[in-house]
Amino acid sequence: MNSALARGMARKAGLPWPAPLRRHRPGDPLVPGTVLVLGGGAAAGAAEEILRGWGVEVRRNSGGAGPLGAIVLALDALRAPADLSAPALATGQALRQLVPGGRVVAYLRGEAGDAGDPVRAAARRGAEGFLRSLARELRGGATANGIVLGGETLCADAPSAVAALRFLLSGRSAYVDGQLVRVDTTAGTLPVDWELPLQGKVAVVTGAARGIGAAIARTLRRDGASVVGVDVPAAGEALAAVASQVGGTALQLDIVRPDAGQAILAHARERHGRLDIVVHNAGITRDRLLANMDRSRWESVVAVNLESQLRMNATFFDAGLQGLRIVSLASTSGIAGNRGQTNYAASKAGVMGMVGASAAAAAALGGGINAVAPGFIETDMTAAVPLATRAAARLLMPSLMQGGLPVDVAEAVGFLAWDAAAGINGQTLRVCGQSLVGA
Amino acid sequence: MAASPENTVPQASRNAAGGVRPAVVIGGNRIPFARAHGHYAHASNQDMLTAAIDGLVARFGLQGQRLGAVAGGAVLKHPRNFNLVREAVLATALAPDTPAYDVQMACATGMEAIGSLANKIRLGQLESGIGGGVDSTSDAPIAVSEGLRRMLLELHRAKTARQKLAAVARLRPRDLAPDAPGTAEPRTGLSMGEHQALTTAAWGITREAQDQLALASHRNLAAAYERNFFDDLITPYRGLARDANLRADTSAEKLASLQPVFGKDLGTTATMTAGNSTPLTDGAATVLLGSEDFARQHNLPMLANFLDFEAASVDFVRGREGLLMAPAYAVPRLLERNGLSLQDFDFYEIHEAFAGTVLSTLAAWEDAGFCRNKLGLDAPLGPVDRSRLNVNGSSLAAGHPFAATGGRIVATLAKLLHEKGSGRGLVSVCAAGGQGVAAILEAR
């Protein structure tokens, strides 16, 4: 469809139309304007100091005029549901000043499982619901996300909370909307240069020949890493092109091989001297309604998408790689379910279970393991989705009213690979434009 | 018949290895070989060579690097590809200031390119280089006839209308037929297959023995794919991920059912079929070589040393020797120079132009008369352990894009030697014009 024509028709019909998203370009300012810091928690003061340290203009009262690049909302000190009304309503008053591509980032606090005081827990969970609905009300490609400070004492100046603030304010988080990033520890070191947070790192990306994997390879390279691209031998031609683009090396390898982890480790060590980051991106779909599912479709999906990762991770943990950061690709299909994808959803939900249960082993080595769950991303894989489903997945389901791009997933993967993200462990971050349709 | 002096093995002129440093085979890359007019029907030599080099660059992270030299060539070559390898390099991710040159030695082009690069590295003239070759029989050059060509040149030189008319008037209808390249030897008019049929018959090589060798080639190549041997030696190209000529399911019965295609007029039973002869093939292969310092500085593997190589030629024109028998002469000279016997190898890579070529060569080395009269040796070179011969298949299964075969063999052998961790490998490649090249690699 002619997009200019469609846009005009949509406007006349009073229908919403997707806005261009603010995506990261090296050298761009962190936020497109002044940041308003609201709320009474200790995080407000910390955030103000961090922002000023980054050279960002900060305002502390909601009465001021002028456009806002972002609103940072400190909800980390809520004790009762009533505490939420003032900051929520003040945010509402400031929303009209938020520029297209603006950001709302809220600090929340919480114990895993809401243990303890029911009144306080109600306030804290209430803040999550508020934030998710606020995200659905924002327009112009603006997003709202939260940083959950784990436990009762963790401060907003913990390295991973700082990194999360940086990521969520920046164009790197363009398609992350209505999500919470949980920081549990003070682990992590901030980068010398925020434009090159992966400087000196060696990263392996599986499934790097095309789509999201190729975008991850390019993004990690842009952020300073040396990249080893891995894909099945049959995809070698495209893999070679990606490897040459990123100045990395191509490793043709089927990751379902029992010795795949060893082969990756040997290649990274021999050719690049070390291994710091592993991105388990390789995955396949073999969609069928369960009634029509055969053994090979089921088992190949689970073997590639899940069992291979478990086996490779065991190899990497056994090798005692210090500070190793692993990022696995999950899917919103594994969260919300998806018709025709029982096998795929099982594998991708399994990935989320795997990262949660592997967090302790990763932390013991000073590293971390997390997952990224893409929603509807425009790739060859989703191009195979039937047209009507695809249109609905793009326009109707996500708050951002559009599919994401491979680079949006890559940015989230890159963020979780930062040393500064070491306090974020065992989690799954959705990159879905606040939707639940995906592949 | 007395041995001709230039082809006998010179005594005691051992390899002067003391003064030179090792040239190391770091790795290789080729595209899968396709049958002519198949997957690569619309790919040019330059396209295929570029793809093979780019795959090598990606495998070893050489983007933007200036290498010492890239050497290679093609047997069937368009006149516009006068600078084929340099043009290919300019299209790759290598630094544009990487020198490149074309080499041409018929089917031994790849071996000559790789061997001469190795020599330059051994002498300290180069730190690194890529050697290899490419051939397309699908995108073959087709020339105008000699009559039309002369007319066009005359027309170009003509000044007056009368001279121009005279030039054009010389043209005959038969001159309009294009001149396509063939595999016929210019001096004998016989095709390579017919030449080999003479040799095969002379050595009494049976149909069964040839079919057996062809079957082993297909089985060995298929098994090598099955164990992922080629994962770091091949990069797929244009949708082809494995050699298109490979018939993993072929059998002795299927091979035995094929009709002979060469040697049908020799008065003996013809034995050479499409099954035990290589098909026309498209493809490209490259090998990365370097000094030890280069490999270490770039954290690159060292698979094998390219120890030495030797070329030989035979007088096939007057029928004194078979067209493809030159390696039978190159190998003993190479062995003598390096103080080795034919049995001192863990792997033998004898290019299967035809099954009959390999078997005739092996028979010659076991034949006391040949070794005494032709090679001037006191005793036969003796047998080759067949379980060490072409263990991952050779040209009968993989196909034979003429100039690419040397690169395929050297990379395969170097990896085999490195996997074993010790020992030596012997390479033998025959070529048109009665030529051949032999080489020795040593495991690292």
Boltz contact constraints between the chains, C-beta under 6 A:
constraints:
  - contact:
      token1: [A, 233]
      token2: [B, 231]
      max_distance: 6.0
  - contact:
      token1: [A, 234]
      token2: [B, 236]
      max_distance: 6.0
  - contact:
      token1: [A, 234]
      token2: [B, 241]
      max_distance: 6.0
  - contact:
      token1: [A, 236]
      token2: [B, 235]
      max_distance: 6.0
  - contact:
      token1: [A, 236]
      token2: [B, 236]
      max_distance: 6.0
  - contact:
      token1: [A, 237]
      token2: [B, 235]
      max_distance: 6.0
  - contact:
      token1: [A, 237]
      token2: [B, 236]
      max_distance: 6.0
  - contact:
      token1: [A, 237]
      token2: [B, 237]
      max_distance: 6.0
  - contact:
      token1: [A, 240]
      token2: [B, 54]
      max_distance: 6.0
  - contact:
      token1: [A, 240]
      token2: [B, 55]
      max_distance: 6.0
  - contact:
      token1: [A, 240]
      token2: [B, 58]
      max_distance: 6.0
  - contact:
      token1: [A, 240]
      token2: [B, 235]
      max_distance: 6.0
  - contact:
      token1: [A, 243]
      token2: [B, 58]
      max_distance: 6.0
  - contact:
      token1: [A, 244]
      token2: [B, 58]
      max_distance: 6.0
  - contact:
      token1: [A, 244]
      token2: [B, 63]
      max_distance: 6.0
  - contact:
      token1: [A, 244]
      token2: [B, 93]
      max_distance: 6.0
  - contact:
      token1: [A, 247]
      token2: [B, 63]
      max_distance: 6.0
  - contact:
      token1: [A, 249]
      token2: [B, 61]
      max_distance: 6.0
  - contact:
      token1: [A, 250]
      token2: [B, 58]
      max_distance: 6.0
  - contact:
      token1: [A, 250]
      token2: [B, 59]
      max_distance: 6.0
  - contact:
      token1: [A, 252]
      token2: [B, 231]
      max_distance: 6.0
  - contact:
      token1: [A, 271]
      token2: [B, 299]
      max_distance: 6.0
